[in-house]
């Protein structure tokens, strides 16, 4: 179903060819879903490029034009050169008016290919720079240098985070007049605790969760940088105070993930004797219903861009414990909508979880404040209109 979002002055763009490019098809099912629906609704001649897989097939079934090109999320330079050649040939043949890139490898190769093909307008969305402050200095400088290089080919950069805008300007990745904050947004009608709350009992029964248990929830890919290992390690301390607590982890590792910790997590649950306390749901997309079953949401990542799932949890009036990293510290107001903790600090993480499970009134207040913050600053419709307006101005210029 397409979102009911007004376009810039009611314009349509039937003859404007736009390519939306990301490494994996799941990106278009999650973080880019609203954007591609809005582009289609406003009559852009839309093409999607991503690696082949089940999500590419789903996009085709939904009526989108999809071209699959292997985009590997690794350091195989030879494979990347092949991908670059394929992207160049396709973009040159199709003569797109706009090439819009997403995800690190796809955005790097895609912008080079688009420049070689003389695409009139090249746009990139930064969903969180791959480099971050907790990275080895040499690696960080190398990644910044690569961003500067492709930044020269970029006519407009969207950033989901205001902190990344400041970083991009400070590191001379792009000029201040070529980057703008669009943010991340939540469909406040879909993520509405009042309408979804009746699903709480059904979901808890489905997952085998006692109705009266305090449920800690987390969502994300099962990779090291999401901090799930530390979260599981924190549970014995949580259970000392709340013996009936349960941990629900929603998500899985993707085939392209090089740092999967799925097996490590299963082994850790076994060694800590948490088999009856931790539930792994696998990949699911009924996020409002799953969040309704949780009492507390935790995002213990090492790095983030602007975490959409954290915004969704806050929209559902769930108090949050998140790490004090880029993106999270822009979303969570420490002590008001949740608690920020240092990454990789298991005791501090455990104490924050315990505090919100024990002090139910504090948790309730933080949940209400979180919902209000999302309503005021992270409405999906506002985010999409910002992008549509910017793309229209870019085309007209």
N, C-alpha and C positions, 0 to 999 in steps of 0.2 A: 504494500500500500504506500502510495507516495505521500509525503508530508504536505500539509496545507501551509505552504510558505509563499508569501507574496514575493515576486521578483522585483528587480529595480524598475520602478515605474511601469510595471506590467509588461515589460518587454519580453519578446521571444527571440530566440537565436537559432532559427531553423537551419541557417546556412553556415553557421560557425562550427568548424570541425575541432573537437577537443579530444585529446588523448589523456586518459587518467592511467598512470603507471605505478604499480607497486610490485614488490618481489613476490608476494604470496596472495592467493585469492582470498584467504580469510580476512585480509585487511579490508576488503570491500563488503564483507559481511558484518564487520564490527565497526572500526573507526571511520570508515569512508561510506558507510551505507547511506546516511542522510544526504551526503554531498552528491552522490551519483543519482539518487532519486530526485533531488532538486534540479540537477542539470538536465535530466531527462524530462522532467515536468516543464522546464522552460525551453524545451525544443532545441537544445544544443545537439549537434550531430556527434554523439558520444561513442567513443571506442575505449574499451578497457584492455590493458595489457598486463599480464601476470604470468607466473609459472603455471604449468598444467597441474590438474588435480581435481578433487571433488568439488571444491569451491568454484573453480572456473566453470565446471559443468552446471552448478546451481545458478551462476550468473547468466549463462546462456538460456537456461530454462525460464529464467525471469524475464527474458526478452532483450537482454543487453548484447551488443556486439562485442565479442571477446576474441582477442588474439593471444595465443599462449606462446611465450618465449622463455626458455629456461633462464632464471635469474638466481644464481646460487649465492647463498649467504655464507661465503667462506673467503679464503684468501688465495684461491686458485686463479692466478693472473691469466693463464692461458684460456680457461673457461670464460673469464670475464671479457677477454678480447673477442671471443666468439659471440658472446651475448651482445657486446657493443656493435659488432658488425651486423647482427640480425636486427637490432633496434634501429640502427642507421638506415638499413635497406627498407624497413617497414615504414619508418617516419618519412623518408624521402619519397617513397611511392605514394603514400596517402596524402601528403601535403597538408598536414594539420595546421590550423591557425594558432592553436595553443597546445603545448605539451605541458602537462601538470604532473609532477613527480612526487612520490612518497616513498618512505622507508630508505635506509642508508645506501645499500648497494644500488637499488633501482634508481634512486635520485642522482647518484654520482654518474652512473653509466648513461642514464636517460638524458641528462642535461648535455653531456658531451655529444651524444648521438643527435640530439635536437639541434645543437649549434652547427654541427657538420652538415646537417640536412637543411640548414637555413630556415628553421622554423621562426615565424615572425614573433611569437611571444612564448617565453619559457618561464614557467612558474614552478616553484618548489614549496612544499609544506614541510616545515621542521616539526616533527612530532616528538622532539627531544633530541638534541645533538648527541651523537654516539659518544663523543668525548665528555668527560666529566671530571670533577675535582678530585675524585678518589682513584684516579688512574695514574700510571707511571708517567712522569713528566715527558719523557722522550716520545712515548706513544701518543700522548695527548697533543704534543706539538706537531707530530706528523699528521694526525687526523685534522687538526686545525688548518695545516697547510693545504691538505686536499680540499677542505671546504672553501678555502680562499680561492683555489684554482677554479672550481666549478661555480663559485659565486660570481665570477667574471662573466659567466654565460647566462646568468639568471636575471630576468627582467623584474620579477616580483617574488618575494618570499613571504609566505604566510607562516606565522609561528603560533603554536598553541600556548606558548608560555611567554610572558613579558620578560622573564629573566633571560630567556634565550635571545630575545631581541637585544637586550643590553649586551649580552656576550658577543653576539654577531657583530655589533657595531664596534665594541671595544677591541675585538680580535681582527678587525678589518676583513671580515668575511663578506660583508656587503655594506653598501651605503645606507645611511639612515632613511633616505627617501625611497628605498627599494625594499623595505621590510615593514611588516605590520603585524600586530597581534590580532589574531582571530579567536583564540581561545579554544576550549572544548565545550561542548554543550550537551545537555540532557533533555530528552523529551519529558517534560514535566507532567504531561498527561499520562504517559505510560508508566513512569516511575512516581506513582502517587500512593503513599502509604495508606491513605483512607480507602482507596478502591482495591488495593492488593492484600490488605491485612487478612481478609477472610481465607486467603490461600495458605496462611501460616500453618494451620493444623494439617492440611492435606500434604504439604511438602515435608513437614516433620515426620509424618507417618510414613511417607514414601521413602525417606532416607533412614528410617529406623531411629529417629531422635526422640527421646522422651519429651513429652509436651512441656514438662516443667523444668527441663534442663537449660542451663545458660549455654547458648551456642555462640562460639567464636567462628567467624567466617572469613575466608580469604579466597580471592579469585585471581587467576593468571596462568601463564604458561609455566610448566614445571621445569624451570631453568634456574641455575644458581643465583643469578642476579635478582631474582624475585624474593629471595630471603626466606623461602619456605622451610629450608633446613633449620634455620634459627627459630622459626615459629614452632616447629615440632619440638625442638629442644627446649622451648620455653614452657611447653605444656605440663611437664611434671610439677613445676613450681605452681602453675595455675591450679592444678588438681589438688595440691596440698590445701588450698584455701577453698576451692569450689570442687569438691569430689565428683559432682554430677555434671560438670562442664563437658562439652563436646567441641571438637574442632572439625569444621567442614571446609575442605579444600576443593574449589571448583576449577577445573581446567585440566590440561594435559600437555605433554610435550608435542611439538610439531615434528614431522619427519626431517625438516631442515634445521632444527635446533641442534647446535653443536655442543651445548653445555647442559643437556638434560640431566635432571637429578631425580627422575621418577623412581628408578631402582633404589637409589640412595635413600629416598624418603620412605619407601616401603620397608627397607631394611632397618631404618631408624625407628619406625613405629614398632616393628617387631622387637628390636633390642630394648626399647624403653617400656615394653609391655603396654602399649597404647592401642592395641588392636580394637578394643571395644570403645575407644574414646575418639578415634579419628576416622572420618568418612571422606573418601575420595569419590567425587561424583563423575569424573571425566569431563569431556567437553559438553557444555550445555549452553543454551541460549535463552532459557526462561529466567532471565536475570532478575526481574522485579519479584517474581515468586520466590526464587532462592533467597534473595536478600530479606524478604519478609520473614523467613524462617530463622534469621540470625538476630542476635541481640547486640552484637558488636562486630564491626568490620575492621580487619587488620591488613595493612599493606606494608610489609617489611622490606621493600626493595632497596637495592644498592643504588640504583639510578632510575629516573623516570623522566618523561617529557611533561605531559599534563595528563595524569592518569584518569581516564574516563570512568573506569569502574569505581574509583574512589568518589567521584562526583555522583555516580549513580547510587552508591550506598548512602551518601549524605542526602540525596534527594528523597531517599526512602526513610529519612530521619533516623539513620543508624549512626551512633557515635563512632568515631574512627580513631584507631591508633595507627600512625604512619611514621615512616622514617623522615628525618630532617634532611631531605635531599631536594634538588631542583624539582619543581612541579608539585610535589607533596606540600612543601612549605608555602606554596602559593595558594593552595586549595584549603588546607587546614589552618585555622586560626588556633594556635596552641593554647590550651586551657579554655577555649570557648566552644569550638566545634569538635574538638578531639584533642589527642595528645601526640606530640611529636617526640620521637626518640632517635638516638643515633643508630645508624645501620650496623648490623653485625653484633650488637650488644644484647646478648640473650637475657641476662638478669634484668636489665632496664626494660626490655620489651615485656618480659613476664610481669614485672611490677605494674606497668601501665595497664596491661590487660586485667590484672587482678583488681586494680583500683576501680576500673569502670564496671566490672562485674559485681563488686561489693557495694559500691555507691550507686545504687540504681537511680536515685534522683539526679545525681550529677550526669549520669549517662543519658537520662531523659532530656535534661536541659541542653546538653551538647547535641543530641539528635535533632531537637527542634531548631536550634541555632544553625545547624548544618543545612537543614532543609531551606531555611530562610536565605542563607548565603548563596545556595545554588539558584534559588528563584531570582535573586537580585543580580547575580553576576555570570551565571553559566546556563542560561536558557538556550536550548538548541536552535530555536528559530532565529535568534539574534546572531548566532555564530554563522549559520548558513547564509543569511542575508548579507552579512559583511563580505563573505567570499563572492557571492553573486554580484554584488555591487562593484567590487574590485575587479573582477574579471570583465564586467561590462565596460568599465572605464578603460581597462587595458586594451580591449578590442577596439574601442572607439578612437583611441589615440594612435 
